[in-house]
Amino acid sequence: MKILAFDIGGSKIAYGLVNGRGLLASEITTLRTPQNSTAIAAVFEQAARQYKADGLAVATAGVVFNNKVLGKPNNLPTGYENLDFSALTGLPALIENDANAAAWSEYKIGALKNKQHAMILTLGTGVGCGLILNGALYYGKTGASGEVRYPFAGCDLAKAAQQNGLNESDCFKIYELARQGQLGAMHAYENWQKSLVTAIIEINQLLDIEAVALSGSLAKIVNYTHIETAVNARTYHNPLKILSAKCGAAAGLIGAALLFKEKNHG
């Protein structure tokens, strides 16, 4: 089985073939997300001509429920939510929220394998959250579970740097300056990590989970040992593991493809 899998975000679209075991079966094509829904539709049509596949799996920004994007995602153009991916490609389709898809890939073949109660946080310009509870994705009543305005996105680190007198908005540069001992950058980075610690503690108190996997570009600048120690120092009966996600940039593609395979072929 080969599944044409897409990962659609506000800044880029990635797509390629994934087999039924979650392994890439082609190179991944990456392009900037078009500014209108008609151009996004054309990308799907082109991909369907390019690859012979048994099905379509889409990991997308925005709230997804019952295989449908509910309302326009903030970072995608008007009309995107009305696109019929199956009609565009001629393939049976599964649509999933990108953070949920990434969580599923980590649960099936990545850092969260065999963890029945876990979470993934995708750290980037924004923050995505996917929840695994009792060995299944948790959606809530409308698919919006985990869709919170978390205070440790990239924009929050940049804002903290500016508040500490640093004229820099690039998170990786802020991190490097912190490592070099620049005081403003150090305070900004420390406060950013404290926000992450506090959020994980509160989520764990609510859901009682085993592990949190961190993914996304800004997961590269997290001090995992510090975060885990700080979380568990304030977590008395249910300590957890802070893990680095293993599936990388392809996590959304892989997770969506695995969900397609399971829901259509068992």
Secondary structure, DSSP 8 states (H G I E B T S, - for coil): -EEEEEEE-SSEEEEEEEETTS-B-S--EEEE--SSHHHHHHHHHHHHHH---SEEEEEESS-EETTEE-S--TTS-TTGGG--HHHHHTS-EEEEEHHHHHHHHHHHHSTTTT-SSEEEEEESSSEEEEEEETTEE---SSS-TT----TTSHHHHHHHHHHTT-----HHHHHHHHHTT-HHHHHHHHHHHHHHHHHHHHHHHHH--SEEEEESGGGGG--HHHHHHHHHHT-SS---EEEE-SSGGGHHHHHHHHHHHHHHH-
